[in-house]
Amino acid sequence: MDTITHMLLGATTAQLAFRQRLGRGATWAAVVAAVAPDLDILAGPVLRALGIDTGGGGHLVVHRGLSHSLLMAPVIALPIAAAWWKLRRRRAPSLASFGLLYACVLVAGLTHPLLDWGTAYGTELLSPITDARYALSCVPIIDIFYTPMLALTLLACWLVRKASRGEARRATLVIGWAGFLLSLGYLVTGAVLRDRAIDMARALAGGAPILRADAYPALGSIFVWRTVVETDGRWITARVRPLARGAPSRQESAARQSSPWIEKAREMPDVRGYAWFAMGVVRATEADRDGQHVVEFHDMRYGPRPESIDSLWPLQVAFDKEGHVLSAESHPPHPAGNRWRILKETWSDLWEP
């Protein structure tokens, strides 16, 4: 999810008995641990600066990789806890044990890959054992309901401490656990609504054999979903409200294509990497344009609108008549001038029936 939400969740876990025993510094240590895995976004520019080729979409390959592994969380937590312990021990010799501090940092650090697991983007939870990407697709990357839950929890803890002049251990413990469990319940609700959205999507196939049916939360909340259905002849996408009755209000579809040019393009390393990133949810198209064979691959998990048949970041491969690759490039999500319009449309989607 977004960095702010990771920070808030890390700070919330510090209220689950750690801050009460370690002091206010424990909250900041937890925040650092909760955002540390996202430092991998710097890896792509660093590798390019060193002249190391990571292939097409190198930033997609690096992000949510090793730093987001559950197996690496204990390793990442150790230097953070050690640095904080050394810094604070000089000023507060009576601090609780290092083991409790390490536990605080580790719990906060684990929230990062686990929360990212809940999104549709895909996270390498078991790297380096496997580079498989895991995604529950039960919460969007930015959620206007989930993030405020965490912020209000921390605000309530602060207000209680302020009102009681620091003597509020039991009250803040209750508030911390209540906010944490409420946020967990929101994620569980997202998983339930996802199953409901998939059931609604299957009805759109009209009885045709279904090869794939899935649902992804639209940007903003778990109450609007993008559903994707692949049959033996078509791709169908729709905007779905799992809590609403009746058929989806908006949907699009396109024929499922197959050609020698598509199969040739699939063998390219850049395309294989794109399919790996998209977790196999890829729609392929092929057309002749100005004497070139142009193949496009669409990551169907994300679209400009929930019902869009096209993706946010298609990969385009162009061949000449002899079959030589002329270009293979991923399109930017959208021209800068269109981003404000897309944000407004996304906001409107949250409230439309």
Secondary structure, DSSP 8 states (H G I E B T S, - for coil): --HHHHHHHHHHHTTTTHHHHH-THHHHHHHHHHHGGGGGGGHHHHHHHTT----TTHHHHHTTSGGG-TTTHHHHHHHHHHHHHHHHHTT-TT---HHHHHHHHHHHHHHHHHHHHTSSS-B-TTTTT----B----S-SSBTTHHHHHHHHHHHHHHHHHHHTT--HHHHHHHHHHHHHHHHHHHHHHHHHHHHHHHHHHGGGTT--EEEEEEEE-TB-TTSEEEEEEESSEEEEEEE-TTS-SS-SEEEEEE----HHHHHHHTSHHHHHHHHHTTT-EEEEEEEETTEEEEEEEETT--SSTT-SS-SS-EEEEE-TTS-EEEEEE--SS-HHHHHHHHHHHHHHHH--
